[in-house]
């Protein structure tokens, strides 16, 4: 089970969706804090330099689904590196 989950399901025009994606892209190209609109609120996330990306297209009859997924770890790199070096010496 996720610690936090926020969902938005809404119909947008293609132009509105393009603007939302462009805004998200601009935020991702910034300094690591990404702020974007989701439903009636604003979400702010810290995003590291390395992000895993997955895209999936599914066609089922007359419906097409494009799913875009971004994932990243919230674990600190320094603590992971020290854990690995500490266990190598054991």
C-alpha positions, 0 to 999 in steps of 0.5 A, a space after each residue: 500500500 502506498 504512503 500517499 496517493 492522489 489521483 485526478 480523472 478529468 476530461 480535457 481538450 487536447 490543447 489543455 492536456 498539451 499545456 499541462 504536459 508542457 508545464 510539467 516538462 518545464 518543471 522537470 527541467 528545473 532545479 529538482 522541485 516540481 510543482 504542478 496542478 492536480 485536481 483542485 490542489 497543487 502538488 510539490 515533489 522533490 525529483 532527483 536527477 535520475 528518473 525511471 520512465 515507462 510508457 505503455 500504449 494499449 488499444 482495446 476496441 475503440 479505446 486507446 490508453 496511453 500510460 506514462 509513468 515516472 518513478 524515482 527513489 526517495 532514498 539518499 544516494 550517500 546513505 546507499 553508497 555508505 551501506 554498500 561500502 560498509 557491507 563490502 568490508 564485512 
